[in-house]
Amino acid sequence: MLFNPCNYIFETCTLAARLVVLNSTGVLLNAKEGMRLSGAIQSLFGSYCQQLWEKPLVLNYALVVAVLSPLVITPGMAVAAEPDWWLIFGSGDQPKRQVIYADALSVADTPSKSASEPSRSVDVVYVFEEKDKPLFTLYNISFQCKAGRYSVEAANSKMRSGEITQGPTSTQWEPVARTVLERPYDFVCNASSRRTNGMIKIGGGPVTASMLQEFTYEAFWDPANNVPRQ
């Protein structure tokens, strides 16, 4: 029997869910909840992997490796592949919970045009449960790590009506301290401490912000309820 890498992904997801997954209130999941989450992860990432694996054999390994490899490096050049999503924070009580994801492969340094320090940017997805808020907002945020400041470069929200709207961006640098951007700041500026800070690597693949929103509802917010889909 040929080795199917999708099976390995499923097993890894299950083990990760049992060992280190946090729920949206920061409490370690019990075994039942861990299995539920592993199933959601498999559904989100595994189905696409399986579709690739079932293609003609000559394409199997090349396609699966291309989708799952987080970064392809050649001499003198790095080419970013699919996103590498991490679950970095969850907060709030029902029905006003939110979960934050960040893409490790989107992190990029930008030289400063002035005497201030260079900035480091990242793509972040906020998923909201509250009915008066969007389904999710995709931000591009820059940080000055030493100064502890941030600037919102782009903000695009998907409303519950299905409409895509652009949110306000920053006109100046603002302090990170005591804001909802402390966790994205830690993700970017203290990358070596991501796991010790309770951040969880979900994985890569062709995963969109909409898929993260559906995953959040299915994995964390009462899967018995209908997942909002637009």
Order of alpha helices (4+ residues) and beta strands (2+ residues): alpha-alpha-alpha-alpha-beta-beta-beta-beta-beta-beta-beta-beta-beta-alpha-beta-alpha
